[in-house]
Amino acid sequence: MKKQEKRQEKGVSAKKSDNFSEWYTQVIQKAELMEYTKVSGCMVLRPYAYEIWEKAQAFFDKEIKKIGVKNASFPLLIPEELLNKEKEHIKGFNPEVAWVTHAGSSKLQEKLAIRPTSETIIYDTYKKWVRSYNDLPLLINQWCNIVRWEFKHPVPFLRTREFLWQEGHTVHATEKDMDKFAMKILTIYIKLFEELYAIPVLKGSKSEKEKFAGADYTVSVETVFPDGKAIQGATSHGLGQNFSKSFGIKFTDEKEKKKFAWQTSWGFSTRSLGMLFGIHGDDKGLVLPPKVAPIQAVIVPIIFEKTKNKVLKKAKEIKKSLGAAVELDDRDNYSPGWKFNQWEMKGVPLRIEVGPKDVEKKQIVVVRRDTGEKIFVKEKDVKKKVKALLDDIQKNLFKKAKKFLDESIVQADDFDALKSVIKAKKIAYSPWCGEVDCEDWLKDKSGGAKSVNIPFKQKKIKKKCVQCEKKANFYAYFAKSY
């Protein structure tokens, strides 16, 4: 046990500001969030990480059910014929598709794709369910796993070949209804990231090049990582009538006319957990926002043989008064210092220390994970003070992340300025024409920067494109990204 204590107390050896990649790799393992497997890019989500995912699931599920969305489950395997029905869609996903070709030793008559996304299998079903305008809107979501056999370097949570997500798929009678619903979902994603995860986001439209394959348009929430790269949090797509025409999803309107439906799809995944860990963590490990933390406070009794019973009794009373999200660490084979390090590594928002002197003075010591501040609290005020501190930690983490995001955005109106911003590992805010050829050239000549998204509600601008000198249509964010 002594050796175990010594190993734990070493903590994270890499500094977040010096070597983010190494810091991140150490934290997600030492905080017991994931485990590697023998299949590259496929990881085990350990219980602590899965509890956080469950919190995100519960939050989002509650919000979408308020607007009438129902959950369902669709098959994992998609026939090749179905996947090929929407040409732009399969063109966008084909390099990432994993195929099942055999059952035992027998070759299948038709290859089956392991779902990279479920539009095709779901819409082949929707055509059977949609007959009349009375059947609309059709609002369905599913929680499932996805496989995308990316050949880039896998990064746990952030870029994996298998991940968990939700994918919503809706059918509407009009383009206006589709647009309204796509934006309604984006609003829920904003709420998820900013209110639950305490992560500020950039809201906007994806470029023509970066939009979802087969969609009319994509809107997204994005943010910036501590290493200066942009990262996408969630997307909502207006699919137009592209898939309804490919799959024959028609309805009879009030005037008895047959029409093709309008559709949306939308999703966020366990990538968002990696964003949470990377953005809020520090050199001691995780720092979790209280609203998403599996354990909001841990009570660590300071035990001496003579006062053990008295201190433990008080610690148990405090735990009972504070409720279910509080852990009492009364293990007697670990020192208080070892426990402090472990719970700091796991990002628990508050640590409550109870020692013999605290019992005598009818007080406790509360330590904030986000600032390290130590606060003495009267026993009678504990419940009220803990709640206030948890609320303040949630707000402080958002405020800190928002400051970092704001300071990471730099306006760059010419290409040399844009290159300098990218080199400095920040996000360029630049006038742009929006054309695909221009974005391809820009990515090549800037060292890998691409458009992040295009902010909503911009004023008309009278500037030239940052790269091609054509008339700029809007400002857009550019950065290297995950």
C-alpha positions as CSV (number, residue, x, y, z in Angstrom):
1,M,0.0,0.0,0.0
2,K,2.9,2.4,0.7
3,K,4.2,1.9,-2.8
4,Q,0.7,2.7,-4.2
5,E,0.5,5.9,-2.2
6,K,3.9,7.0,-3.5
7,R,3.0,6.4,-7.1
8,Q,-0.3,8.3,-6.7
9,E,1.3,11.3,-5.1
10,K,3.4,11.8,-8.2
11,G,0.3,13.1,-10.0
12,V,0.6,14.6,-13.4
13,S,4.2,15.0,-14.5
14,A,3.5,17.2,-17.6
15,K,2.4,20.8,-17.4
16,K,-0.8,21.7,-19.3
17,S,0.7,24.9,-20.7
18,D,4.0,23.2,-21.8
19,N,2.9,19.9,-23.3
20,F,-0.9,19.7,-23.6
21,S,-0.9,16.4,-25.4
22,E,1.1,14.6,-22.7
23,W,-0.8,16.3,-20.0
24,Y,-4.1,15.2,-21.5
25,T,-3.0,11.6,-21.9
26,Q,-1.8,11.4,-18.3
27,V,-4.9,13.0,-16.8
28,I,-7.5,10.8,-18.6
29,Q,-5.7,7.7,-17.4
30,K,-4.8,8.8,-13.9
31,A,-8.3,10.1,-13.3
32,E,-9.6,6.7,-14.3
33,L,-11.7,7.9,-17.2
34,M,-10.7,5.4,-19.9
35,E,-8.7,2.4,-20.8
36,Y,-7.0,1.5,-24.0
37,T,-7.8,-1.7,-25.9
38,K,-6.1,-3.9,-28.5
39,V,-8.1,-2.2,-31.3
40,S,-6.6,1.2,-32.0
41,G,-9.1,4.0,-31.6
42,C,-11.6,1.9,-29.6
43,M,-11.5,2.6,-25.9
44,V,-13.2,1.6,-22.7
45,L,-15.2,4.3,-20.9
46,R,-14.6,3.6,-17.2
47,P,-17.5,4.2,-14.7
48,Y,-16.3,7.7,-13.7
49,A,-16.4,8.9,-17.3
50,Y,-19.7,7.0,-18.1
51,E,-21.4,8.7,-15.1
52,I,-20.5,12.1,-16.6
53,W,-21.9,10.9,-19.9
54,E,-25.1,9.8,-18.2
55,K,-25.4,13.4,-16.7
56,A,-25.1,14.8,-20.2
57,Q,-27.6,12.3,-21.6
58,A,-30.1,13.1,-18.9
59,F,-29.8,16.8,-19.5
60,F,-30.2,16.6,-23.2
61,D,-32.9,13.9,-23.1
62,K,-35.0,16.1,-20.8
63,E,-34.7,19.1,-23.1
64,I,-35.6,17.3,-26.4
65,K,-38.6,15.5,-24.8
66,K,-39.9,19.0,-23.8
67,I,-40.3,19.7,-27.6
68,G,-41.8,16.4,-28.4
69,V,-38.9,14.2,-29.5
70,K,-39.2,10.5,-28.8
71,N,-36.4,7.9,-28.4
72,A,-36.1,4.8,-30.6
73,S,-33.4,2.3,-31.7
74,F,-32.4,1.4,-35.2
75,P,-30.1,-1.3,-36.5
76,L,-26.3,-1.2,-36.2
77,L,-25.8,-2.8,-39.7
78,I,-26.7,-1.0,-42.9
79,P,-26.9,-2.7,-46.3
80,E,-24.5,-1.3,-48.9
81,E,-27.4,-0.6,-51.2
82,L,-29.0,1.8,-48.7
83,L,-25.8,3.6,-47.9
84,N,-25.3,4.3,-51.6
85,K,-28.7,5.9,-52.1
86,E,-27.7,9.5,-51.3
87,K,-24.5,10.1,-53.4
88,E,-23.1,13.2,-51.6
89,H,-23.7,11.5,-48.3
90,I,-21.8,8.3,-49.1
91,K,-19.1,10.3,-50.8
92,G,-18.5,12.1,-47.5
93,F,-18.4,9.0,-45.4
94,N,-17.0,6.3,-47.7
95,P,-13.4,6.5,-46.4
96,E,-14.5,5.9,-42.8
97,V,-17.0,3.1,-43.3
98,A,-16.2,-0.3,-41.6
99,W,-17.7,-3.2,-43.5
100,V,-19.0,-6.7,-42.4
101,T,-18.3,-9.1,-45.2
102,H,-18.6,-12.5,-43.6
103,A,-20.8,-14.4,-41.1
104,G,-18.6,-17.1,-39.8
105,S,-16.8,-18.6,-42.8
106,S,-19.6,-17.7,-45.2
107,K,-19.3,-14.6,-47.4
108,L,-22.4,-12.3,-47.2
109,Q,-24.3,-11.7,-50.5
110,E,-24.2,-8.0,-49.7
111,K,-21.7,-6.1,-47.6
112,L,-23.1,-4.5,-44.4
113,A,-21.8,-1.2,-43.1
114,I,-21.3,-0.7,-39.4
115,R,-23.2,2.6,-39.0
116,P,-21.0,5.7,-39.4
117,T,-24.3,7.6,-39.0
118,S,-27.9,6.4,-39.4
119,E,-29.6,8.6,-42.0
120,T,-29.9,5.9,-44.6
121,I,-31.2,3.0,-42.4
122,I,-33.6,5.4,-40.6
123,Y,-35.0,7.1,-43.7
124,D,-35.7,3.7,-45.4
125,T,-38.0,3.2,-42.4
126,Y,-39.5,6.7,-42.4
127,K,-40.8,6.2,-45.9
128,K,-43.1,3.5,-44.5
129,W,-44.3,5.8,-41.6
130,V,-44.9,9.1,-43.4
131,R,-48.1,9.1,-45.5
132,S,-50.0,12.3,-44.6
133,Y,-49.4,15.8,-43.2
134,N,-51.1,14.3,-40.1
135,D,-48.0,12.2,-39.6
136,L,-45.8,15.3,-39.3
137,P,-43.7,16.4,-37.7
138,L,-41.9,13.1,-37.0
139,L,-39.4,13.7,-34.2
140,I,-37.1,10.8,-33.3
141,N,-33.8,10.4,-31.5
142,Q,-31.6,7.5,-30.8
143,W,-28.7,6.9,-28.3
144,C,-26.1,4.5,-29.8
145,N,-22.5,3.7,-30.7
146,I,-21.0,4.7,-34.0
147,V,-17.9,3.5,-35.9
148,R,-15.9,5.7,-38.2
149,W,-12.6,4.1,-39.3
150,E,-10.6,7.3,-39.4
151,F,-7.0,6.9,-40.3
152,K,-5.8,10.0,-38.4
153,H,-4.0,9.6,-35.1
154,P,-6.7,8.5,-32.5
155,V,-7.0,10.7,-29.4
156,P,-9.1,9.3,-26.6
157,F,-12.6,10.9,-26.5
158,L,-11.6,13.6,-29.1
159,R,-10.9,11.4,-32.1
160,T,-11.9,7.7,-31.8
161,R,-13.0,5.1,-34.2
162,E,-15.9,4.0,-32.0
163,F,-17.8,6.5,-29.9
164,L,-21.2,7.0,-28.2
165,W,-23.6,9.7,-29.3
166,Q,-27.2,10.7,-29.9
167,E,-28.5,11.3,-33.4
168,G,-31.8,13.0,-33.9
169,H,-33.7,12.6,-37.2
170,T,-36.9,14.6,-37.9
171,V,-39.3,15.0,-40.8
172,H,-41.3,18.2,-41.5
173,A,-43.9,19.4,-43.9
174,T,-42.2,22.7,-44.9
175,E,-38.8,24.2,-45.3
176,K,-39.7,26.8,-42.6
177,D,-40.6,24.1,-40.1
178,M,-37.3,22.3,-40.9
179,D,-35.2,25.5,-40.4
180,K,-37.0,26.4,-37.2
181,F,-36.4,22.9,-35.7
182,A,-32.8,22.8,-36.7
183,M,-32.2,26.0,-34.9
184,K,-34.2,24.9,-31.9
185,I,-31.9,21.9,-31.5
186,L,-28.8,24.1,-31.8
187,T,-30.2,26.3,-28.9
188,I,-30.4,23.1,-26.8
189,Y,-26.8,22.3,-27.6
190,I,-25.7,25.8,-26.6
191,K,-27.5,25.3,-23.3
192,L,-25.9,21.9,-22.8
193,F,-22.3,23.2,-23.3
194,E,-22.7,26.5,-21.6
195,E,-25.0,25.6,-18.7
196,L,-23.9,22.0,-17.9
197,Y,-20.3,21.8,-19.2
198,A,-19.5,25.4,-18.4
199,I,-17.9,25.6,-21.9
200,P,-18.6,28.8,-24.0
201,V,-19.2,28.2,-27.7
202,L,-19.0,29.9,-31.1
203,K,-22.4,29.6,-32.8
204,G,-22.7,29.7,-36.6
205,S,-23.0,28.0,-40.0
206,K,-20.5,25.6,-41.4
207,S,-19.0,26.5,-44.8
208,E,-20.0,24.7,-48.0
209,K,-16.9,22.5,-47.7
210,E,-17.3,21.7,-44.1
211,K,-21.1,21.1,-44.0
212,F,-22.5,17.6,-43.4
213,A,-22.4,15.4,-46.5
214,G,-25.8,15.4,-48.2
215,A,-27.2,18.4,-46.2
216,D,-28.4,21.8,-47.5
217,Y,-26.6,23.4,-44.5
218,T,-25.1,22.7,-41.1
219,V,-25.1,24.9,-38.0
220,S,-22.7,24.2,-35.2
221,V,-21.3,25.0,-31.8
222,E,-17.5,25.2,-31.6
223,T,-14.9,26.2,-29.1
224,V,-11.1,26.4,-28.7
225,F,-8.9,23.9,-26.9
226,P,-6.0,24.8,-24.6
227,D,-3.6,23.9,-27.4
228,G,-5.1,26.5,-29.7
229,K,-7.0,24.1,-31.9
230,A,-10.7,24.6,-32.6
231,I,-13.0,21.8,-31.7
232,Q,-16.6,21.0,-32.8
233,G,-19.0,20.3,-30.0
234,A,-22.3,19.6,-31.8
235,T,-24.0,20.0,-35.2
236,S,-27.6,20.4,-36.5
237,H,-28.2,19.9,-40.2
238,G,-31.0,21.1,-42.5
239,L,-31.1,18.2,-44.9
240,G,-33.6,19.9,-47.3
241,Q,-35.4,17.4,-49.5
242,N,-32.2,15.6,-50.5
243,F,-32.8,12.4,-48.5
244,S,-36.6,12.4,-48.9
245,K,-36.2,12.4,-52.7
246,S,-33.5,9.6,-52.5
247,F,-35.6,7.5,-50.1
248,G,-39.2,8.4,-51.3
249,I,-40.4,10.1,-48.1
250,K,-43.6,11.7,-49.4
251,F,-46.7,13.0,-47.7
252,T,-50.1,14.1,-48.9
253,D,-50.8,17.7,-47.8
254,E,-54.1,19.4,-46.9
255,K,-54.9,20.0,-50.6
256,E,-54.4,16.3,-51.4
257,K,-51.1,17.0,-53.2
258,K,-48.1,14.7,-52.9
259,K,-44.9,16.4,-51.6
260,F,-41.5,15.4,-50.6
261,A,-40.7,16.0,-46.9
262,W,-38.1,18.3,-45.4
263,Q,-35.7,16.8,-42.8
264,T,-33.2,17.5,-40.1
265,S,-30.5,15.5,-38.4
266,W,-28.4,16.5,-35.4
267,G,-25.9,15.0,-32.9
268,F,-23.3,15.3,-30.1
269,S,-21.0,12.6,-28.8
270,T,-18.6,11.5,-26.1
271,R,-16.1,13.8,-27.8
272,S,-17.8,16.5,-25.6
273,L,-16.3,14.7,-22.6
274,G,-12.8,15.2,-23.9
275,M,-13.6,18.9,-24.4
276,L,-14.8,19.1,-20.8
277,F,-11.6,17.4,-19.5
278,G,-9.2,19.4,-21.6
279,I,-10.7,22.8,-21.2
280,H,-11.2,22.9,-17.4
281,G,-8.4,20.6,-16.2
282,D,-5.2,21.9,-14.5
283,D,-1.8,20.7,-13.6
284,K,-3.2,18.7,-10.7
285,G,-5.7,16.8,-12.9
286,L,-9.4,17.2,-13.7
287,V,-11.5,20.1,-12.7
288,L,-15.2,19.3,-13.1
289,P,-18.1,21.7,-13.2
290,P,-20.5,20.8,-10.3
291,K,-23.5,20.3,-12.5
292,V,-21.8,17.4,-14.4
293,A,-19.5,16.0,-11.6
294,P,-20.5,12.5,-10.4
295,I,-19.3,13.6,-6.9
296,Q,-19.8,17.2,-6.0
297,A,-18.0,17.1,-2.7
298,V,-15.8,14.6,-0.8
299,I,-15.6,14.6,2.9
300,V,-12.1,13.6,4.2
301,P,-12.0,13.0,8.0
302,I,-8.6,13.7,9.6
303,I,-8.4,10.7,11.9
304,F,-6.3,10.1,15.0
305,E,-6.9,7.1,17.2
306,K,-8.1,8.9,20.3
307,T,-10.7,11.1,18.4
308,K,-11.5,8.7,15.5
309,N,-15.1,7.8,16.6
310,K,-16.0,11.4,17.3
311,V,-14.7,12.7,14.0
312,L,-16.3,9.9,11.9
313,K,-19.6,10.5,13.6
314,K,-19.5,14.2,12.6
315,A,-18.4,13.4,9.1
316,K,-21.3,11.0,8.6
317,E,-23.7,13.6,10.0
318,I,-22.4,16.2,7.5
319,K,-22.7,13.7,4.6
320,K,-26.3,12.9,5.5
321,S,-27.2,16.6,5.6
322,L,-25.6,17.3,2.2
323,G,-27.2,14.5,0.2
324,A,-26.4,11.9,-2.4
325,A,-23.7,13.7,-4.5
326,V,-21.3,13.7,-1.5
327,E,-18.7,11.0,-0.9
328,L,-17.3,10.2,2.5
329,D,-13.8,8.9,2.2
330,D,-13.3,7.0,5.5
331,R,-10.7,4.6,4.2
332,D,-8.2,4.0,7.0
333,N,-5.4,2.6,4.9
334,Y,-4.7,5.8,3.1
335,S,-3.3,9.1,4.5
336,P,-5.3,12.3,4.2
337,G,-2.7,13.7,1.9
338,W,-3.0,10.8,-0.5
339,K,-6.8,11.2,-0.5
340,F,-6.5,14.9,-1.2
341,N,-4.3,14.2,-4.3
342,Q,-6.6,11.5,-5.5
343,W,-9.8,13.6,-5.3
344,E,-8.0,16.6,-6.8
345,M,-6.9,14.3,-9.7
346,K,-10.6,13.3,-10.2
347,G,-11.7,16.9,-10.3
348,V,-14.2,16.8,-7.4
349,P,-15.4,20.4,-7.0
350,L,-15.3,20.6,-3.2
351,R,-13.2,18.9,-0.5
352,I,-14.6,19.0,3.1
353,E,-12.1,18.3,5.8
354,V,-13.2,17.4,9.3
355,G,-10.7,17.0,12.1
356,P,-10.8,16.8,15.9
357,K,-10.3,20.6,16.3
358,D,-13.0,21.3,13.8
359,V,-15.4,19.1,15.8
360,E,-14.6,21.1,18.9
361,K,-15.0,24.4,17.2
362,K,-18.2,23.2,15.4
363,Q,-16.8,24.1,12.0
364,I,-15.5,22.4,8.9
365,V,-12.8,23.3,6.3
366,V,-14.0,23.5,2.7
367,V,-11.4,23.6,-0.2
368,R,-12.4,24.7,-3.7
369,R,-11.0,22.6,-6.5
370,D,-11.1,25.4,-9.1
371,T,-9.1,28.0,-7.0
372,G,-7.6,26.0,-4.1
373,E,-9.2,28.5,-1.7
374,K,-9.6,27.2,1.9
375,I,-12.7,28.3,3.7
376,F,-13.7,27.8,7.3
377,V,-17.5,27.2,7.6
378,K,-19.6,27.1,10.8
379,E,-21.3,23.7,11.1
380,K,-24.8,25.2,11.1
381,D,-24.1,27.0,7.8
382,V,-22.6,24.0,5.9
383,K,-25.5,23.1,3.7
384,K,-26.2,26.7,2.6
385,K,-22.5,27.4,2.1
386,V,-21.8,24.3,0.1
387,K,-24.6,25.1,-2.3
388,A,-23.4,28.6,-2.8
389,L,-19.9,27.5,-3.4
390,L,-21.0,24.9,-6.0
391,D,-23.0,27.6,-7.8
392,D,-20.0,29.9,-7.8
393,I,-17.6,27.2,-9.1
394,Q,-19.9,26.5,-12.0
395,K,-20.0,30.2,-12.9
396,N,-16.3,30.7,-12.3
397,L,-15.3,27.8,-14.7
398,F,-17.5,29.3,-17.4
399,K,-16.1,32.8,-16.9
400,K,-12.5,31.5,-17.0
401,A,-13.2,29.5,-20.2
402,K,-15.0,32.4,-21.8
403,K,-12.0,34.7,-21.1
404,F,-9.7,32.2,-22.8
405,L,-12.0,31.8,-25.8
406,D,-12.4,35.6,-26.2
407,E,-8.6,36.1,-25.9
408,S,-8.0,33.4,-28.5
409,I,-9.9,35.2,-31.3
410,V,-7.9,37.7,-33.3
411,Q,-9.2,39.7,-36.2
412,A,-7.1,39.2,-39.4
413,D,-8.1,41.1,-42.5
414,D,-5.3,40.0,-44.8
415,F,-3.6,36.6,-45.4
416,D,-0.3,37.4,-43.8
417,A,-2.2,38.4,-40.6
418,L,-4.2,35.2,-40.7
419,K,-1.1,33.1,-41.0
420,S,0.4,34.9,-38.0
421,V,-2.7,34.3,-36.0
422,I,-2.7,30.6,-36.9
423,K,1.0,30.3,-36.1
424,A,0.3,31.8,-32.7
425,K,-2.2,29.0,-32.1
426,K,-5.2,31.3,-32.1
427,I,-8.4,31.6,-34.1
428,A,-8.5,34.1,-36.9
429,Y,-11.7,36.1,-37.5
430,S,-11.4,37.1,-41.1
431,P,-13.5,38.4,-44.1
432,W,-14.2,35.6,-46.6
433,C,-15.9,34.8,-49.8
434,G,-17.0,31.4,-48.6
435,E,-16.0,29.5,-51.8
436,V,-14.7,25.9,-51.7
437,D,-11.7,26.5,-53.9
438,C,-10.7,29.4,-51.8
439,E,-10.9,27.3,-48.6
440,D,-8.8,24.5,-50.1
441,W,-6.1,27.0,-51.1
442,L,-6.3,28.7,-47.7
443,K,-5.9,25.5,-45.8
444,D,-2.9,24.5,-47.9
445,K,-1.1,27.8,-47.7
446,S,-1.8,28.6,-44.0
447,G,-0.4,25.4,-42.7
448,G,-3.7,23.5,-42.1
449,A,-6.2,26.1,-41.0
450,K,-9.8,25.7,-42.2
451,S,-13.1,27.4,-41.5
452,V,-14.5,26.7,-38.1
453,N,-17.9,28.3,-38.7
454,I,-19.5,31.5,-39.9
455,P,-21.2,33.6,-37.1
456,F,-24.9,34.3,-37.3
457,K,-26.4,37.8,-37.8
458,Q,-23.5,39.7,-39.3
459,K,-23.6,43.2,-40.7
460,K,-22.9,43.5,-44.4
461,I,-19.2,44.1,-44.9
462,K,-17.2,46.0,-47.5
463,K,-14.0,44.1,-47.5
464,K,-12.1,41.7,-49.8
465,C,-11.7,38.1,-49.0
466,V,-8.8,37.4,-46.8
467,Q,-7.2,35.1,-49.3
468,C,-8.5,35.4,-52.9
469,E,-9.2,39.2,-53.0
470,K,-12.8,38.6,-54.2
471,K,-15.6,40.5,-52.4
472,A,-16.1,39.1,-48.9
473,N,-19.6,37.9,-48.1
474,F,-19.1,37.6,-44.3
475,Y,-16.6,37.2,-41.5
476,A,-15.7,33.6,-40.5
477,Y,-13.5,31.9,-37.9
478,F,-10.4,30.0,-39.1
479,A,-8.1,27.7,-37.1
480,K,-6.4,24.4,-37.1
481,S,-8.8,21.9,-35.6
482,Y,-9.5,18.4,-34.3
